[in-house]
Amino acid sequence: MLSQDLLLVIGIVVLGFSVPSIFGALAEKRPPRVASIAVLIGGTLILLAYSQKPGGYPLREIPEAFIRVVAHYIR
């Protein structure tokens, strides 16, 4: 269970960090190559987590997955 949650959380964080990179690249009028790779990696991790968990992840369960992952590594 935690491995799917971890994949989901890492994927969401990578996607979140790619957004400023996309805007920065577009503002400087250069192709967002690194951001594109980050979007592919983050999206792949999210799809992998979704496909491995029976029933997938409903939207209301995503914050709970973050809490489970953080709680696991804080303990």
Sequence and secondary structure as in RCSB ss.txt:
>XXXX:A:sequence
MLSQDLLLVIGIVVLGFSVPSIFGALAEKRPPRVASIAVLIGGTLILLAYSQKPGGYPLREIPEAFIRVVAHYIR
>XXXX:A:secstr
 HHHHHHHHHHHHHHHHHHHHHHHHHHTTS  HHHHHHHHHHHHHHHHHHHHSTT   GGGHHHHHHHHHHHHH 
